Amino acid sequence: MIYRYVGAIFRAAVADRLIVESPCTGVRPPKVKPRAVVPPTTDNTHSHLWPDAEDRTRQAVGSALGAPADQARTTIARQFAR
């Protein structure tokens, strides 16, 4: 990125005949590897504010749907955790 600005300044200096040749002629900028950007989710951003919110939500859904659905999910989760 900075190479573009410096190169433009030197090209303008050559065009204005302030210098004979740009020192950037023949110079290649280094290759920059692209980085993967993973935007944070709202849950990840706010999870530290309400650490027990997941438990309260699970209890609310379990009471609305009935305990068997919550127990089945917990049993399956425990099997995969082993």
C-alpha positions as CSV (number, residue, x, y, z in Angstrom):
1,M,0.0,0.0,0.0
2,I,2.7,2.5,0.9
3,Y,4.6,1.5,-2.3
4,R,1.7,3.0,-4.3
5,Y,2.0,6.3,-2.5
6,V,5.8,6.5,-2.7
7,G,5.7,5.5,-6.3
8,A,3.1,8.1,-7.2
9,I,5.2,10.8,-5.5
10,F,8.3,9.8,-7.4
11,R,6.4,9.6,-10.7
12,A,5.1,13.1,-10.1
13,A,8.6,14.3,-9.4
14,V,9.8,12.8,-12.7
15,A,6.8,14.3,-14.5
16,D,7.7,17.7,-13.0
17,R,11.4,17.2,-14.0
18,L,12.5,17.5,-10.4
19,I,14.4,14.2,-10.7
20,V,15.6,12.3,-13.8
21,E,14.4,8.8,-12.9
22,S,12.2,7.3,-10.1
23,P,14.1,5.1,-7.7
24,C,11.0,2.9,-7.6
25,T,11.6,1.8,-11.2
26,G,12.1,-1.9,-11.3
27,V,11.4,-2.4,-7.6
28,R,8.6,-4.9,-6.7
29,P,6.7,-4.6,-3.5
30,P,6.8,-7.7,-1.3
31,K,4.0,-10.2,-1.6
32,V,1.5,-10.1,1.2
33,K,-0.4,-13.2,2.1
34,P,-4.1,-12.6,2.4
35,R,-5.4,-13.4,5.9
36,A,-8.7,-15.0,6.6
37,V,-11.0,-12.6,8.4
38,V,-13.6,-14.2,10.7
39,P,-16.0,-11.6,12.0
40,P,-17.1,-12.1,15.6
41,T,-20.7,-13.1,16.2
42,T,-23.0,-11.4,18.6
43,D,-23.0,-14.4,20.9
44,N,-19.3,-14.4,21.1
45,T,-19.1,-10.7,21.7
46,H,-21.7,-10.6,24.4
47,S,-21.3,-14.0,26.1
48,H,-19.0,-12.6,28.8
49,L,-21.7,-10.2,29.9
50,W,-24.2,-13.0,30.7
51,P,-22.2,-16.2,31.5
52,D,-25.2,-18.1,32.8
53,A,-27.6,-17.0,30.0
54,E,-27.2,-20.2,28.1
55,D,-28.3,-22.2,31.2
56,R,-31.3,-20.0,31.8
57,T,-32.3,-20.2,28.1
58,R,-32.0,-24.0,28.2
59,Q,-34.2,-24.1,31.3
60,A,-36.8,-21.8,29.8
61,V,-37.0,-23.9,26.6
62,G,-37.0,-27.1,28.6
63,S,-39.9,-25.9,30.7
64,A,-41.8,-24.7,27.6
65,L,-41.2,-27.9,25.6
66,G,-41.1,-30.3,28.5
67,A,-38.3,-32.1,30.2
68,P,-37.9,-35.1,27.9
69,A,-36.6,-33.0,25.0
70,D,-34.0,-31.3,27.2
71,Q,-33.0,-34.6,28.8
72,A,-32.5,-36.3,25.4
73,R,-30.3,-33.4,24.2
74,T,-28.3,-33.5,27.4
75,T,-27.8,-37.3,27.1
76,I,-26.7,-37.1,23.5
77,A,-24.3,-34.2,24.3
78,R,-22.7,-36.2,27.1
79,Q,-22.2,-39.2,24.8
80,F,-20.3,-37.0,22.3
81,A,-18.3,-35.4,25.0
82,R,-16.7,-38.7,26.0
